[in-house]
Amino acid sequence: MDEPTRIDRLEMRLTEQDSVIEDLNRTVTEQWRVIDRLVRQVAALRDQVEEAAARSAPRGPEPPPPHY
């Protein structure tokens, strides 16, 4: 078989690059989905912590320790 011509080599490279770009696009899209989900989870956890802190916060001034 003949040696691939310059055009053939360029076409092969282009095909490989297209494949790599598609793979990278899928990876980035999936990472954005994961990041979005994690951001929502962190926001929900922050809200839960703030609610728990508000419920357990003392209502008035803290009484002095017993040794005073």
Secondary structure, DSSP 8 states (H G I E B T S, - for coil): -----HHHHHHHHHHHHHHHHHHHHHHHHHHHHHHHHHHHHHHHHHHHHHHHHHHHS-SS-----TT-
